[in-house]
Amino acid sequence: MFAAQATTSALAPDNEKIFLHADHLAEVKPLQLQFHKGIIQLSEENLAAIEQWAQQIKKYDIPVYIHSFSTLPTGVRDQTANDAHQEAVRIAFNRGLITKNLLEQMGIHKQRLILKAMGPDNVAYEDRITLTTRRR
């Protein structure tokens, strides 16, 4: 029982901050960035969209979640199912890491950034990154 109370109290500051800024945060929609299969680098349009989104969110001291999805690579010979899955997770992680570093450069503290790289088993129908203030 005490462990549950400790966990709840540890999460309370973030939840409290979100509650206090709820009216402003309701206007901040999650940002979804689409990628072509296997491409890791951010395009100029994606960079501009991230910068605009970061300007809205950096004034609030709340967590920012980076959900990076990647589908299975295609057209690679002699690749087992496990190898293909690991490659997809690697691509998702690298995309997310680039986005995380960019957000840090834009003034969002690195302890506020939470990166989740998800492979094809996590219902990823397309290669994308979602930036949000919601855990999901």
C-alpha angles and dihedrals in degrees: 000000000000091000090055091050091049091050092048093049091048090055094043098086093058093044090047092051091050090049093049092052097036096117092054095039092054087070093054107086123197113266118229120196120193123214135190114245112283096004113128105173122089118245123228090257091052091049091052092047092050092048092051092047092047091053089058096047107035095078091065120074097223134118120274117209121209109198109189119190129189132179126220115286115248133206096034114129126217093019120140121218090254092050091050091049092049091049091052091051090047091053091047091049094049092050090048092048092053090050092047092051090048092052090050090053089051092059106268109132114245093233089062092055118090117186122201116182111196128190131207095288090069095073095268107165093170140020107264148134123224120199113198145150090225124089092218 
